[in-house]
Amino acid sequence: MRQMNIFEKQSGELSAARAPLAERIRPGNVEEFVGQSHLLGPNRVLDRLLRKGQLRSLILWGPPGCGKTTLAKIIATHTDNHLIALSAVTAGTREIRASVEEAQAIWVKEKKRTWLFMDEIHRLNKAQQDTLLPHVENGTLLLLGATTENPSFEVIRPLLSRSQVLVLEPLDADDLRTIVHRALEDNENGLGKYRVRLDKEAEDLLIALCGGDARVILNTLEAAVSTTSATEDGTLHIDIKTIGEVVQRRPVHYDKDGEEHFNLISALHKSVRGSDPDAALYWLARMLEAGDDPLYLARRLIRMAVEDVGLADPFALMEATAAFHAYQFLGAPEGDLALAQVVVYLALAPKSNSVYTSFGAARELARKTGDAQAPLHLRNAPTGLLKQLGYGKLYRYPHDYPEGWVAETYLPRDLTGSIFYHPTSRGWEGRKRDVLTQRRGEVEKQGKSP
């Protein structure tokens, strides 16, 4: 029996009930589609593909509410091919195989190729994507994937290499304004049957709060209209207060396990590294408001303390570790202040990545010289035999010397003179720089180890 796909459910089940405004006014062709001019503008990539009728698998990558599903349906309609639409949330291997059978039957019967629209394709596991791969490869299915996640991370490489990734952008203010006006003027499917007066300030707030998401702005507008009482002349007046009451709180476009999470933590890290406390506080607040794990953020701040501040200010690690424990003790919202404090401290602290880079260099050499033996004078000699063999012989105990230091070599013989740590002139390590340079010079004069 032929399966029903999600578009058929939208046109069937949702028509029986009252579909949301965003669904009712969904564009049906390229001319009605709003936004993504970098793809659909004259002679742009998607415009060329549609005009020339070139059929190839596509993956539409973009944030929620930017038009991925609508665009997929338009592509299938414009190319006059069969469309099967599934959601990876509910579809699995069985549904993929059924789609293949349906595509094969459509080709035999109508000589039409089949688009398989897979919404949220990033939710398909590797085995499910492997099931899909050969049928995309042999042309049985033309893939139309939609995802809010970076396909480089979520889609297997063979499937990705057989598809063209199109990056969709959040809708800008002009696009959103067009969508709002269209919804208010549409008498058949929109809100045109109501006498709505939307204040300019309310419209601006609506646009500012939706984060480029057309679905959010239409849902909010519909909620404002449906909860507003008409005046004596039958007008529904939507002012800025109405929008504020409907929204309550701005929806956060953020996935704690997805690309945006890593974009924001990268912005926080780079703001701290760049010594900008204002930007660092902003990105910290963004992640906390989005519901990110505060202890994850605390651990990342510890990483920043050792990677970017380092020995320019050894207290940075103590401050960051203390903030981690403070949050464990206090929780939110008081613990948020501990994180904010250490963010400012790290941003203002002198910076040095000398330990980070020097340890990386030492580790690389260690991998290459894993058979280099410790010099005899550094070896442990717990038995008489080992002492007879020279283990520990001629070792000089630094505490026996007035300065607590003696010119000595501690590296394997063939690596003597290797230098990994190059202190900056900043902060605490800057004050140790001259001493280290002097001691290295004395060791060099001493020559080879015993």
N, C-alpha and C positions, 0 to 999 in steps of 0.2 A: 504493500500500500504506500502511495506517495506521501512523504512527510510534509507537514506544514511548517514553513519557516517563519522567522520572526516578523518579516514584513507582512506576511499574510495574516499573522495574528494581529498586527497593528491595524490593518485595514478591515479585519473581521471583528475580532473581539472588542477592540477599542471603539469601533463605530457603533456597537450595540450600547456601550456605556458612553459616558461623556469623556472624550479624550482630552488630555491637557492642552492648553493653548499652544505650547511648543510643538506638539504633534499635529494639531489641526492646521497650523499655518506653515508646516514644513514645505520648503520649495520643491517643485516637481521638475524643474529644468534649470539649465545653466543660467538662463537670463534672469531667473528669480533668485538665484543663489547670491548671498551677500558675503563678502570677504574673500580672503585667500587670493587676492589679485596677483600675487607673485607666482601663483600656479595657473590661474584661469585668465589672466590678462592677455591681451593680444600677443600672439606668438610666444607665449610662455609655455612651459613644458606640457602641462595638462591640456591647454588649449590646442597645442599641436597634435597631441595624441588623439584627442577627440575629433578634430577636424579631418585627420588623415585616417581615422578608423584603425589605428594601430592597437592591437590587442596584446597586452602583456600584463603579467601579474604585478600588482601594486600593493604596497603597505602604506597606509595613511597613519602618520604619527603626529599626534598633537594633543593639546590639553582638552579637558572636558568642555563640551558645548561649543566647539569651534567648527562643527559641521562635517565630521568624518562620516557618520552614518548617512546623512543626507547626500553628501557628495558621492558615496559609494552607490547609492540607489540611482542617482543621476547618471553616473558613468554607465551602469548596466542598461538603463533605459535608452541613453543616447546611442549606444552601440548596438541596440536591438538584439541583445543576447538574452538567454535565459538567466534568471537570477535565483540562487538559493542563498538564503541569509540565515546564519546561525550565530549563536552567542557561545563563546568558549566557557562561559559560566555554567551552562547546562549541557552543552554538546561534548561528546567524546568520540572515541574510536568508532563506535557503532553508527553515530550520526554522520561521521565523515565517510564511512563506507557506503551508507545509504545515499549520500550526495553523489558519490561516484557513479553508483548504479543509475541514479536519476539523470545525471549528465550524459551518460552513455545512451540512455533511452531517448533523451531529447535530441541527441545528434542523429540517431538512426531515424527518428520520426520527422524532425523538422529541419535537420541540417543546421542547427544553431549550436554555438558553443555556450558554455555555462560559466557564469561568474559565481564563485563561492565567496560570499561576504562572511568573514569570520570576525565578529565583533569581539574586542578584548582578546585578541589573538595571543597576547602575552600570557594568558592564563592556561593555554594548552601546554601540557607537559611534553617532555622530549619524545616520549613514545607516540603520543598523539600527533606531534609534528612530523615524526618519521613516517607515520601512516599516510599523512597528507602529501609528503614530498614526491613520491613517484608519479602521482596523478597530476601534480603541477608540472613536473618535469616532462611528462609525455604529452601535455596539452589537454588532457581530459578536463581539467579544471583550470580556470583562470582565477588566481587568488586575489581577493580584495580584503586585505587584513586591515583592521583598525586597532590602534593601541595608544594608550596614554604613556606607555613606558618606552624607554629607548630600545628599539628593536635589536640593536647591537648586543644588548645584554640578554634579551628575552626570547629571541627567535634564533633557531639553530642556523649555523652558518650555511649549510647547503640550500636551505629554503630561502635564506636572505639573499644568497647570490643569484637566485633565479627570480628575484623580484626587484622592482624599483621602489625605493623608499621616497615618499613625498612628505615633506615636513610642513604641517599646518601650524599656523600661528594663532595666538589668542586674538579674538576680534577687537579692533580698535574702537575708539569712542564714536567715530563717524558711522562705522558699520552697525554698532549697537543702536545708535540713534535711528538709523534707517529701519532696523528691525522693530523697534518700539513703535515708530510711526505707522509702519505697515500693519502691525497688530491692532492699533487703535482705529485704523481706517478700514479694515477688512470687515465688511458687513456680513459675509457668509460664514467665515470660519473664525474670524477674530473677535474683537471687542467693539466693532463698529456699530452694533445694534444698541450699545449703551452710549449715553451722552457723557463721555469722560473728558474732564478738563484736568490735564496733567501739568502742574506748575513746572516752570523751567528749572527751579532749584531742586524739585523732587526728581525730575528726569536726570539731572546731573548727578544727584546722589545715587540714584538707581544704577546708573552707568558706572559710577565709581566703585560701588559695592559688589558688582557682579564678577569682577576679575576676568573680564573678557569672555564670559560664559553666556552664550545666548539662551541656553535652557534656564539658567538661574534667573536671568533678567525677565524672561517671559513668565516663569512661575511666580516670581515676586510681583510682577505687574498684575497678573491675574488674581493673585491673593489680595492685593490692594483694592482692586475693583470689586471683587466679590464680598469684601468685608466693609465697604464704604456705603453709608446710607445716602440716598439721593436727597438733594435739596428740594425746595418747593417747586422749582421749575423742571425737576427731573434730572438735574446734572449731578454727576458723581465727581466731586472735587477731590483730587489726589494731591495733597501737599507734602512738604518735606517731613512733617510729623507723621503722616500716614505711612510713608515708606519706612521711616525709622522704626515704627511700631511693628510693621510686618516683618522686617528683616531681623530685628533684635540683635543679631550678631552676624557679622560678615562670614559667609562660608569660606573656609580655608582650602585653597586648591593645593593639596599637598599629599604626597604618599610617603609614609615613613619608610617604606621599603623600596621606593622607586628612585628615579633619576633626580626628581626635585629635592629629595632629601639630601642627596650627595651634592647637588648644586649649592644648597644653602649652607651645608657644613663647610664646603670649600670656600664660600664667600666669607663665612665667619673666620676660618683659619687665615685666609689671606688678608683680612682686615686687621687681625691681631698682628700678623707678621709685618704689615705695613704701618703699624703704630697709629691706627686710626680708631680711637675708643668709641667715637660716635657711630661709625659704621658697624663696629664689632657689637655694640649694644643692640643695634637695630636687628642684626641677623640672629643674635641670641634670642631676642624677643620674638622674632618671626617663628623660630623653631619651637619655642615654648608655647606660643599661642596655637601652633599647629598640633600641639599634643605630643611632641617628640619626647622621648625618655630623658628626663633631666640628668639621670646618672650616666647615660651615654654621653651627653654633652660635657659632663664633668670629667669623664675619662678622656674625651678629646682635648679638653683644656689642659689636662696633665700632659698629654702628648705635645701640645703647643709649647708648654713650659720647657720641656727638655729638648724639643727640636729647634725652636726658634729663639728662645731666650737663653737657654743653656747656662753656661758658666759666666755669661755677662752679668747675671743676677741669680746666684744659686738659691735665693729665697723664693724665686718664682715657683719652683717645684713644691716647696713647702706650702706656699699659698694655694696652689692648685689642688694639692692633696687635701689640705684643710677644708677647702670648699666642697670637695667630694664628701668628706665625712660630715660636714655641716649640713649638707642637704639630706644625708641619711638620717641625721638626728632631728632636723626640723621639718622636712617635707615641704610641700607647697602651701602657701605662697612665700613664706619666710625664707625658705631655702633658695628661692630664685634670686634673692638679693646676694647670697653668698656667691652664686655663679656670676652675677653681674659685677660684683666687686673684683673677682679674680680676672674677669674679662678686661676690665679697665686697667688692673694692675699689669697684666701681661702686655696690653697694648702700649702702655707707657714705659715699660721696662726696656733697658738697653737690649739689643738683639745680638745673638751670636748663634750660628749653626755649626760652629767649629767641632763640637763633639759629634754632632750628627754626621758630618762629612768625614771626619777623621776615623770614626768607627766603621763607616762604610768602606773606606780605603783599607783599613786594617783587616776587615773581614774578607775583602776580595783577595788580599795577599795570603791570608790564612788558608783560603780554599785552594790556592795554587801551590802552597808550600806545606801541605799537611804532614810531610815526612821530615820536616826540619826539627832537629832534636834540641832540647834545652841544653845550654852549656853546662859542663860538669860542675862548675862552682855554684850553680843554681839548683842542682838536683838534691833531692832528699836522700839522706844516708842513714836509714834506720838500723842497718846491720853492719857488722865488722867488715864483711866482704865488700860491701858497697863503698865503705870508707877506703879500703885498700885500692879499690878501682878509681879513686879520686873524686867520688861523689861528694859535693859540698866543700871540697878542698879550696882554700884561698878565698872563700866567701868572706866579705867584710860586712859586718853588722852596722848599719848606718847609725844606730843609737849610741854606738861607742865613739862617735865623732862629735866635736863641739857643735857643729851646725845641724846635726841630725841627718847629715847627707854626706855621701862620698862619691867621687867620680868613678862610676862603674858602668859596665855594659850588661844589658839584660836580655838582649835579643839573640837568636841563633847566630852562629858565627857568620854565615853567608848573608845574613840580613842586617848585620851591624851597620848603623848609620841611617837606617830607614826612619823617615819622619812622616807621621800621619797627622799629628795634631798641630794646627797652625792657629794659635790664639789671635783673636782680634784685639784691637786697642781699647775696646769698650768695656766699661763696668769692671766687675771683680776680676775677670780673667785678664783684662788689660793691665791691671796692677801686678799680675804674676808674669807677664810676658817677658820683661827684661831678665828676671831671675831665671826663667826657663832657658832663654837664649844663652845666658852666661854659662849655665850648667851643661848645656849641650856642647858648648865650645870646649869646656874642660874635659868632657868625656872623649871628644874627638881627639884632643891632644894626647890623651892617655894611650890611645891606640887600641889594638885588638885585646879581646878578653883573654884571661889566662887559659 
